[in-house]
Amino acid sequence: MTAALTLPNGRRLALDGAPLLMGIVNVTPDSFSDGGQLQDAEAAIAHGERLATEGADIVDIGGESTRPGHARVDAATELARVLPVISGLKRSDVPVSIDTYKAEVAEAALKAGASIVNDVWGAQREPAIAAVAARFGAPIILMHNRDSIDAGIDIFAEVLRFLERSIAIAVEAGVPRTQLVVDPGIGFGKTPQQNLSLIRDLGRLKELGCPILLGASRKSTIGFVTGQKVAAERVPGSIAAHLYGVAQGAAIIRAHDVRPHAEALKVWAAIGEAP
């Protein structure tokens, strides 16, 4: 497994130490947790900068909601939302990832200063996105997704097959395997029980030979367990899920609430290092 991701500017993000934190900035009117809060570019930039000061190693910018039942937007709309934020975050030192499955959006975002592609369809909705990442020398995160829920399937076998296909697409397009990250896609086309089992057995994804990203932040599965119907009140449950994932080998944690995650990870590390 690679010890680091290399960004287009040559910067390396080490993956052999503490897990990296990816902070979420949704520049959308309809995201499940914080839709509409950061539609103003300056507010989104300020939020991204705050996440960086709280401990985010990466800031993930998204311009199209991916919640269940979301309304798809065209590339022009998505770019109008994300490009000003990416440009504005240049004044901070935090690497930016672009949360998109569209090759056109990924290319424009990388030209504007983004460093990582985060594709919620694992390069299978628009395979050309992998060639874009290869051309720019950018890492790409390949997430498992489904159009519909099927409670009767072996979800881990399904995730492994899907991600193997995603990896093959990316490698064939010229992305070095050392630049690939896999994500089981918690909350995307899965039942709560399937999501919980994926987190429980997250370490099985190591057989793919790529670093693992886990993103359970504020997801409905957390509310399913805790009874919290308001997404913003699911922070403690999100931290618990993510710490369990770290124990299974997660190298990157994607979270809305960076400060409490950073503090939890510091305590986790200190316990592990105690004599």
Secondary structure by P-SEA (a helix, b strand, c coil): ccccccccccbbbbccccbbbbbbbbccccccccccccccaaaaaaaaaaaaaacccbbbbbccccccbbbbbcaaaaaaccaaaaaaaccccbbbbbbcccaaaaaaaaaacccbbbbccccccccaaaaaaaaabbbbbbbbbbcccccccaaaaaaaaaaaaaaaaaaaaccccccbbbbccccccccaaaaaaaaaaccccccccbbbbbcccccaaaaaaacccccccaaaaaaaaaaaaaaacccbbbbcccaaaaaaaaaaaaaaacc
